[in-house]
Amino acid sequence: MTEIFTGSFTQQEPIPEAGIAAANAVMQSGRLHRYNTSGDEIAEVALLEEEFAETVGSKYCLAVASGGYAMTTALRATGVRHGDKVLTNAFTLAPVPGAIAAVGGVPVFVGVTEDLVIDLDDLSAKLDQSNVLLLSHMRGHICDMDRLMAMCDAAGVTLIEDCAHTMGAAWNGVPSGRWGRFGCYSTQTYKHINSGEGGFLICDDAEDMARAIMLSGSYMLFEKHRAAPPVETFAKIKYETPNISGRMDNLRAAILRPQLRNLAEQAKRWNARYRVLEEGLANTPGLRLIPRPEKEEFVASSFQFLLLDWSPETVQSVLDRCTARGVELKWFGGAEPKGFTSRYDSWQYAPSSRMPASDRVLAGVVDMRLPLTFSLEDCALLARIIRAEVSAVYQGDVAAE
Ligand SMILES: *Cc1c(COP(=O)(O)O)cnc(C)c1O
């Protein structure tokens, strides 16, 4: 019997009842704008910022319209100007080089290792090209942060972290987003908490956060923030900083607050699913699993493996055979950028030289979403299907069928 998977890879869980009730209350009030509060009412957005700062242990937090906006704002607040080079990952998603381009910056791509993290040797060779690194913890894989920080500190390079895939994750006990000058998060539907669109920016420096708040469009109402520096910090900054609106609204904040309270619990559920897949695919000939270092505390919302040094035709054959059995895999090695899988060479506005070692890895990266609507049994079934199809193609059994 050929097993078929029938779940949807893009179906997230519903918004918790408490979030729906809070959203209804906001709508009934009509006060959706974060600064539209009555009397001494505290806006949902201000409360969410306070709660997020507490969750990750940062001094300050700003909720914004998207993860991309959070990164752009961090780059601007750091002082990146038109024409400045910014180091970033060759293996990431389009909003990351896009954020650099949005401030007129020029991405300098750093390679990826077989463990799907930034190649620290390549970074070391390129550190003298820029004084800012926008590090993307792509697909939740965290590099050796102790080594990376030592390198950046020695070279005087400022770190900004893209934590779109690492909300709730940590390296060596320090939360992702707390290593850099800024940590940036997304609350877009496919991330760890879901408001359709949205994001956060965290930092510990008062002037950095004052600039970020002014940039986000605070209309001089920064006193209504809670996870924010004291008003004196804004004395000069409020005149110097342009308003580039990208605020979060109370409706999104209302549905995010209960989800944030559940984050640690959800992380356990995600990782349980991840481990079932990992176990089911262990020792599949031709398939390389991505090691998860002991110092890395991850929050899986997707699963990757490598078909390293396979020909494009054989990888495509695996994808086709899996699709036929209901399993949607994405491939970073395809000739054309498709869905979410664009590569550094697809971003032609940001010219790059070829990185053969990274190209070899990217040509083999297979990626799968792991929504919480999948049960542990679903994950076991997914592993059985992938294992069978990878094995069939690997052993050249296709023709013999
Ligand atoms: C989703 C994502 C972002 C931010 O995305 P938005 O859609 O702008 O919220 C940033 N980096 C990575 C790697 C992402 O996947």
Ligand as a Chemical Component Dictionary entry (heavy atoms), coordinates in Angstrom:
data_LIG
# 
_chem_comp.id                   LIG 
_chem_comp.type                 NON-POLYMER 
_chem_comp.pdbx_formal_charge   0 
_chem_comp.three_letter_code    LIG 
# 
loop_
_chem_comp_atom.comp_id 
_chem_comp_atom.atom_id 
_chem_comp_atom.alt_atom_id 
_chem_comp_atom.type_symbol 
_chem_comp_atom.charge 
_chem_comp_atom.model_Cartn_x 
_chem_comp_atom.model_Cartn_y 
_chem_comp_atom.model_Cartn_z 
_chem_comp_atom.pdbx_ordinal 
LIG C1 C1 C 0 9.861  36.177 7.178 1  
LIG C2 C2 C 0 11.268 36.551 7.264 2  
LIG C3 C3 C 0 11.663 37.853 7.600 3  
LIG C4 C4 C 0 10.727 38.989 7.847 4  
LIG O1 O1 O 0 9.659  38.928 7.060 5  
LIG P1 P1 P 0 8.366  39.856 7.000 6  
LIG O2 O2 O 0 7.543  39.117 6.001 7  
LIG O3 O3 O 0 8.839  41.190 6.534 8  
LIG O4 O4 O 0 7.757  39.929 8.362 9  
LIG C5 C5 C 0 13.006 38.080 7.738 10 
LIG N1 N1 N 0 13.914 37.110 7.559 11 
LIG C6 C6 C 0 13.576 35.864 7.240 12 
LIG C7 C7 C 0 14.651 34.834 7.093 13 
LIG C8 C8 C 0 12.241 35.550 7.067 14 
LIG O5 O5 O 0 11.901 34.294 6.737 15 
# 
loop_
_chem_comp_bond.comp_id 
_chem_comp_bond.atom_id_1 
_chem_comp_bond.atom_id_2 
_chem_comp_bond.value_order 
_chem_comp_bond.pdbx_ordinal 
LIG C1 C2 SING 1  
LIG C2 C3 SING 2  
LIG C2 C8 DOUB 3  
LIG C3 C4 SING 4  
LIG C3 C5 DOUB 5  
LIG C4 O1 SING 6  
LIG O1 P1 SING 7  
LIG P1 O2 DOUB 8  
LIG P1 O3 SING 9  
LIG P1 O4 SING 10 
LIG C5 N1 SING 11 
LIG N1 C6 DOUB 12 
LIG C6 C7 SING 13 
LIG C6 C8 SING 14 
LIG C8 O5 SING 15 
# 
